[in-house]
Each structure stands twice: as C-alpha cells, then as structure tokens.
Amino acid sequence: MIWRSAVWSCTSLTSFEVLGEVKIHELKPGGENILVTEENKEEYVNAMVSWRFTRGVEDQFKAFLEGFNEIVPIQWLQYFDEREFELILIGIQDFDIQDWQAHTIYRNYRRSDRQIVWFWQFVNEISDEQRSRLLQFVTGTCRLPIGGFSELMGSNGAQKFCIERVGKENWLPRSHTCFNRLDLPPYKSYEQLKDKLLFAIEETEASAKSDMIV
C-alpha cells in the first residue's frame, strides 16, 4: 500500500472526513508515492498510530508538551519505560491482600492447590512496589479502582483478577490484560514460582513473552 491509507492495500496517505468533506493526509512527505513494503511497514504503522492519536489535537498536544517540558525536561523520560513512568505519575499504594484474594477467580486450579498457596505466599512476601508491578503485569495498570479489587474492569466490563493453569513448568507466566488474567504454569516448587514471577514482572512486558522458556 502507499503511505496514504489505513486500509492495508494502498499508500502512505490516510483519509478522514471533516464536515462531509474527505481530506487526504500524508503520513510523511511524498507518502503518496511510497509503497508500504515488508521493510518499511513498521515505520508506516508507527506513523499511522502517531497520527491517529494526535489527529485534531496537534496544537493542544504541542502546548501540553511545551508546558510539561518546562517542569520535566522531555529527555529525562527516555530513562523510563511506560510501566516505570506510570508508577512515577500514580505512585505506589497499599494493597489489601485479603481483598485481592477474596476477588480472585481460578481456572483449572483450586484455591487449595499448592501453586495457588505459593502464589499468595509470594504476594505476601514481596514489597508494595513489586505488587504494583504484578498488578500492572496482569491488568495493564498499577492502580486499583476506588472500590478495590471488586471493581476491576476488563475489556468487557467488570472482570475479576483471574489465575489460570496454563503451560509447562519451564514456561514463564504470561498475562492477558484485557481479561485481568494470569496464566500460571504448574511449577514444582515455591522457589521456581517465585523466580519465574519475579522475572516476568520485572523483565518482560505483559503478553509479550507468551511462550518464552527460561
């Protein structure tokens, strides 16, 4: 495709409607004459996403960045990933682990299974910062609703924190943030579960390492 269309078949322009008039926007200079190929498709997608997020609010977004830059130089942000930056903005909260347990559901596990007992042992032992990262890994955000775990939301509305038995013992845990679900393999020891969970929440992004074996 050319750099002009959101439909994966044209060029590097995209079209949009303003008061009934269809307008064309080049995603980059000369985009109408640039075919989207396997080599440049990542650049195309990044340009499309950037345009979609800023369309119609370019002036406001520019003003926001200028104001923000006066307080925190933009270049400082390069030292943080999006998860760390969220923690900086929102802060670390106290967790009610009993509330967490009360509003957690299980799939292919029972509450009495040793992996679940170990999971809650792990949650009790780690710091609030690590609990925030665990919550962020599974739900996509490190902040709870005002009503606590009972009010967690997913892509289809209210969605409880869920732990599902998936995979083999040499797999890392993986998450599905749209459903607040943690895929927890059937680890053979507490130390193994602890090591895998810590690696997952500290070193990987949600769902990005779905079948990674360590």
Backbone hydrogen bonds in HBPLUS format (Angstrom, degrees):
<---DONOR---> <-ACCEPTOR-->    atom                        ^
c    i                          cat <-CA-CA->   ^        H-A-AA   ^      H-
h    n   atom  resd res      DA  || num        DHA   H-A  angle D-A-AA Bond
n    s   type  num  typ     dist DA aas  dist angle  dist       angle   num
A0036-VAL N   A0001-MET O   2.11 MM  35  4.80 152.3  1.17 161.7 173.5     1
A0004-ARG N   A0002-ILE O   2.64 MM   2  5.43 143.2  1.77 100.4  92.6     2
A0003-TRP N   A0031-GLY O   3.17 MM  28  4.68 134.1  2.39 150.2 139.8     3
A0003-TRP N   A0034-ILE O   3.12 MM  31  5.98 130.3  2.38 152.5 166.7     4
A0005-SER N   A0011-THR O   2.69 MM   6  5.73 143.4  1.82 163.7 151.4     5
A0009-SER N   A0007-VAL O   2.58 MM   2  5.58 134.6  1.77 116.4 100.3     6
A0012-SER N   A0031-GLY O   3.18 MM  19  4.47 135.3  2.39 142.9 130.2     7
A0027-LEU N   A0012-SER O   3.01 MM  15  5.74 166.6  2.03 144.4 148.3     8
A0014-THR N   A0025-HIS O   2.76 MM  11  5.25 148.5  1.85 144.7 155.5     9
A0025-HIS N   A0014-THR O   2.71 MM  11  5.25 157.2  1.76 158.7 166.9    10
A0016-PHE N   A0023-LYS O   2.92 MM   7  5.43 150.9  2.01 147.8 156.5    11
A0023-LYS N   A0016-PHE O   2.69 MM   7  5.43 173.0  1.70 171.6 170.5    12
A0018-VAL N   A0021-GLU O   2.77 MM   3  5.12 163.7  1.80 144.1 147.7    13
A0021-GLU N   A0018-VAL O   2.94 MM   3  5.12 163.7  1.97 113.8 117.6    14
A0031-GLY N   A0028-LYS O   2.89 MM   3  5.18 137.0  2.08 149.1 143.1    15
A0033-ASN N   A0030-GLY O   3.04 MM   3  5.85 159.6  2.09 123.7 129.1    16
A0034-ILE N   A0031-GLY O   3.09 MM   3  5.05 169.8  2.10 108.4 110.8    17
A0041-LYS N   A0037-THR O   2.93 MM   4  5.62 117.0  2.34 149.2 160.6    18
A0044-TYR N   A0040-ASN O   3.03 MM   4  6.35 153.0  2.10 149.3 157.6    19
A0045-VAL N   A0041-LYS O   2.89 MM   4  6.15 163.0  1.92 152.0 155.2    20
A0046-ASN N   A0042-GLU O   2.97 MM   4  6.16 165.6  1.99 150.4 154.4    21
A0047-ALA N   A0043-GLU O   2.95 MM   4  6.11 154.6  2.02 144.1 151.2    22
A0048-MET N   A0044-TYR O   2.84 MM   4  6.09 155.5  1.90 151.5 158.7    23
A0049-VAL N   A0045-VAL O   2.88 MM   4  6.08 165.2  1.90 155.9 159.3    24
A0050-SER N   A0046-ASN O   2.98 MM   4  6.08 162.4  2.01 145.0 150.3    25
A0051-TRP N   A0047-ALA O   2.98 MM   4  6.14 157.8  2.03 143.6 149.7    26
A0052-ARG N   A0048-MET O   2.87 MM   4  6.07 160.5  1.91 151.2 156.9    27
A0053-PHE N   A0049-VAL O   3.01 MM   4  6.20 155.0  2.08 150.3 156.2    28
A0054-THR N   A0050-SER O   3.13 MM   4  6.26 140.3  2.30 141.5 151.6    29
A0055-ARG N   A0051-TRP O   2.79 MM   4  5.52 128.2  2.06 150.8 159.4    30
A0057-VAL N   A0054-THR O   2.97 MM   3  5.38 161.2  2.00 130.2 135.2    31
A0061-PHE N   A0057-VAL O   2.76 MM   4  5.87 163.6  1.79 160.4 165.5    32
A0062-LYS N   A0058-GLU O   2.89 MM   4  6.03 157.2  1.94 148.7 155.0    33
A0063-ALA N   A0059-ASP O   2.97 MM   4  6.18 156.8  2.02 145.5 151.7    34
A0064-PHE N   A0060-GLN O   2.88 MM   4  6.14 154.4  1.95 146.9 154.2    35
A0065-LEU N   A0061-PHE O   2.94 MM   4  6.20 162.7  1.97 150.6 154.6    36
A0066-GLU N   A0062-LYS O   2.98 MM   4  6.20 157.0  2.03 147.0 153.5    37
A0067-GLY N   A0063-ALA O   2.98 MM   4  6.19 161.4  2.02 149.0 153.7    38
A0068-PHE N   A0064-PHE O   2.79 MM   4  5.97 163.8  1.81 155.5 160.7    39
A0069-ASN N   A0065-LEU O   2.82 MM   4  5.85 156.1  1.88 145.1 151.9    40
A0070-GLU N   A0066-GLU O   3.25 MM   4  6.48 131.8  2.50 135.3 146.2    41
A0070-GLU N   A0067-GLY O   3.17 MM   3  5.27 136.0  2.37  96.9 108.7    42
A0071-ILE N   A0068-PHE O   2.98 MM   3  5.36 139.7  2.15 106.0 117.3    43
A0072-VAL N   A0068-PHE O   2.77 MM   4  5.94 174.5  1.77 170.4 168.8    44
A0076-TRP N   A0073-PRO O   2.91 MM   3  5.63 151.1  1.99 119.3 127.6    45
A0077-LEU N   A0074-ILE O   2.94 MM   3  5.57 147.4  2.05 116.9 125.5    46
A0078-GLN N   A0075-GLN O   3.36 MM   3  5.74 157.4  2.41 106.8 112.7    47
A0079-TYR N   A0076-TRP O   3.31 MM   3  6.15 170.9  2.32 119.8 122.6    48
A0080-PHE N   A0077-LEU O   3.04 MM   3  5.61 169.9  2.05 120.6 123.7    49
A0085-PHE N   A0081-ASP O   2.98 MM   4  6.19 159.4  2.03 155.8 162.2    50
A0086-GLU N   A0082-GLU O   3.07 MM   4  6.17 149.2  2.17 136.3 143.8    51
A0087-LEU N   A0083-ARG O   3.17 MM   4  6.49 155.6  2.23 144.9 150.8    52
A0088-ILE N   A0084-GLU O   3.01 MM   4  6.34 148.8  2.11 144.9 153.7    53
A0089-LEU N   A0085-PHE O   2.97 MM   4  6.25 159.0  2.02 150.6 155.4    54
A0090-ILE N   A0086-GLU O   2.86 MM   4  5.94 166.6  1.88 156.2 160.0    55
A0091-GLY N   A0087-LEU O   2.72 MM   4  5.07 145.1  1.84 128.4 140.1    56
A0100-TRP N   A0096-ASP O   3.01 MM   4  6.35 151.7  2.09 146.6 155.4    57
A0101-GLN N   A0097-ILE O   2.85 MM   4  6.13 163.6  1.88 152.6 155.7    58
A0102-ALA N   A0098-GLN O   2.91 MM   4  6.04 157.8  1.96 144.5 151.2    59
A0103-HIS N   A0099-ASP O   3.17 MM   4  6.28 135.7  2.38 141.1 150.2    60
A0104-THR N   A0101-GLN O   3.32 MM   3  5.31 149.7  2.42 116.5 110.9    61
A0105-ILE N   A0161-PHE O   2.89 MM  56  6.38 157.6  1.94 158.0 164.4    62
A0163-ILE N   A0105-ILE O   2.99 MM  58  6.45 155.8  2.05 154.9 161.3    63
A0107-ARG N   A0163-ILE O   2.95 MM  56  6.31 154.7  2.01 149.7 151.4    64
A0165-ARG N   A0107-ARG O   2.95 MM  58  6.36 157.3  2.00 162.1 167.6    65
A0113-ASP N   A0110-ARG O   2.99 MM   3  5.34 161.4  2.03 114.5 120.4    66
A0116-ILE N   A0113-ASP O   3.02 MM   3  5.44 127.0  2.31 108.1 121.2    67
A0117-VAL N   A0113-ASP O   3.01 MM   4  6.37 160.1  2.05 154.6 161.0    68
A0118-TRP N   A0114-ARG O   2.79 MM   4  5.98 159.1  1.83 150.7 156.3    69
A0119-PHE N   A0115-GLN O   2.90 MM   4  6.03 146.0  2.01 133.2 143.1    70
A0120-TRP N   A0116-ILE O   3.10 MM   4  6.38 163.8  2.12 153.5 154.8    71
A0121-GLN N   A0117-VAL O   3.04 MM   4  6.26 145.2  2.16 140.6 151.1    72
A0122-PHE N   A0118-TRP O   2.82 MM   4  6.06 156.3  1.87 151.5 157.5    73
A0123-VAL N   A0119-PHE O   2.94 MM   4  6.31 157.0  1.99 149.1 155.2    74
A0124-ASN N   A0120-TRP O   2.98 MM   4  6.11 154.5  2.04 141.7 148.1    75
A0125-GLU N   A0121-GLN O   3.06 MM   4  6.24 141.1  2.21 143.3 153.5    76
A0125-GLU N   A0122-PHE O   3.12 MM   3  5.19 126.0  2.42  96.7 110.6    77
A0126-ILE N   A0122-PHE O   3.12 MM   4  6.29 148.4  2.23 157.2 163.4    78
A0131-ARG N   A0127-SER O   2.90 MM   4  6.23 148.1  2.00 145.8 155.9    79
A0132-SER N   A0128-ASP O   2.86 MM   4  6.07 149.9  1.95 142.8 150.7    80
A0133-ARG N   A0129-GLU O   3.02 MM   4  6.35 149.4  2.11 142.2 150.4    81
A0134-LEU N   A0130-GLN O   2.86 MM   4  6.12 149.7  1.95 143.9 152.5    82
A0135-LEU N   A0131-ARG O   2.87 MM   4  6.11 165.6  1.89 152.1 155.5    83
A0136-GLN N   A0132-SER O   2.87 MM   4  6.03 154.3  1.93 142.8 150.7    84
A0137-PHE N   A0133-ARG O   2.79 MM   4  5.94 151.2  1.87 143.3 151.0    85
A0138-VAL N   A0134-LEU O   3.05 MM   4  6.32 152.9  2.13 149.7 155.8    86
A0139-THR N   A0135-LEU O   2.80 MM   4  5.79 164.8  1.82 154.9 159.9    87
A0140-GLY N   A0136-GLN O   2.81 MM   4  4.62 141.9  1.96 122.1 130.5    88
A0148-GLY N   A0145-PRO O   2.99 MM   3  5.33 164.7  2.01 116.5 119.6    89
A0151-GLU N   A0148-GLY O   3.07 MM   3  5.86 164.8  2.09 122.2 126.9    90
A0152-LEU N   A0149-PHE O   3.34 MM   3  5.36 167.6  2.36 110.6 109.1    91
A0159-GLN N   A0152-LEU O   2.98 MM   7  5.71 170.6  1.99 134.7 137.6    92
A0154-GLY N   A0157-GLY O   2.60 MM   3  5.27 176.0  1.60 162.5 162.9    93
A0157-GLY N   A0154-GLY O   3.35 MM   3  5.27 163.7  2.38 110.5 108.5    94
A0155-SER N   A0178-CYS O   2.83 MM  23  5.03 161.0  1.86 148.7 148.3    95
A0162-CYS N   A0180-ASN O   2.91 MM  18  6.12 158.7  1.95 162.1 160.4    96
A0182-LEU N   A0162-CYS O   2.76 MM  20  6.09 164.3  1.79 155.1 158.9    97
A0164-GLU N   A0182-LEU O   2.82 MM  18  6.14 167.4  1.83 160.5 163.7    98
A0184-LEU N   A0164-GLU O   2.76 MM  20  5.87 156.7  1.81 159.6 167.8    99
A0171-TRP N   A0168-LYS O   2.97 MM   3  5.50 164.2  2.00 123.0 125.3   100
A0214-VAL N   A0170-ASN O   3.34 MM  44  6.24 147.8  2.45 163.5 172.1   101
A0172-LEU N   A0212-MET O   3.18 MM  40  6.03 153.0  2.25 169.4 165.0   102
A0174-ARG N   A0183-ASP O   3.24 MM   9  5.18 153.4  2.31 133.7 141.5   103
A0183-ASP N   A0174-ARG O   2.77 MM   9  5.18 170.0  1.78 161.4 163.1   104
A0176-HIS N   A0181-ARG O   2.91 MM   5  5.18 148.8  2.01 149.9 156.0   105
A0179-PHE N   A0176-HIS O   2.95 MM   3  5.65 150.8  2.04 118.7 127.2   106
A0181-ARG N   A0176-HIS O   3.24 MM   5  5.18 172.1  2.25 133.0 134.1   107
A0187-TYR N   A0185-PRO O   2.92 MM   2  5.75 128.1  2.20 111.4  95.8   108
A0193-LEU N   A0189-SER O   3.14 MM   4  6.42 163.2  2.17 147.1 151.3   109
A0194-LYS N   A0190-TYR O   2.82 MM   4  6.04 163.7  1.85 157.0 161.8   110
A0195-ASP N   A0191-GLU O   2.93 MM   4  6.05 166.7  1.95 148.5 151.9   111
A0196-LYS N   A0192-GLN O   3.02 MM   4  6.17 165.3  2.04 151.5 155.5   112
A0197-LEU N   A0193-LEU O   2.96 MM   4  6.06 164.9  1.99 151.6 156.1   113
A0198-LEU N   A0194-LYS O   2.95 MM   4  6.05 166.1  1.97 152.6 156.8   114
A0199-PHE N   A0195-ASP O   3.02 MM   4  6.14 159.4  2.06 144.6 150.5   115
A0200-ALA N   A0196-LYS O   2.94 MM   4  6.10 158.5  1.98 146.4 152.7   116
A0201-ILE N   A0197-LEU O   2.93 MM   4  6.17 167.2  1.95 158.7 160.5   117
A0202-GLU N   A0198-LEU O   3.00 MM   4  5.91 144.7  2.13 143.5 152.4   118
A0203-GLU N   A0199-PHE O   2.82 MM   4  5.40 152.4  1.90 143.9 150.5   119
A0204-THR N   A0200-ALA O   3.29 MM   4  5.18 148.2  2.40 122.6 127.6   120
A0208-ALA N   A0205-GLU O   3.02 MM   3  5.41 158.2  2.07 124.6 130.9   121
A0212-MET N   A0209-LYS O   3.14 MM   3  5.17 173.7  2.14 114.3 115.4   122
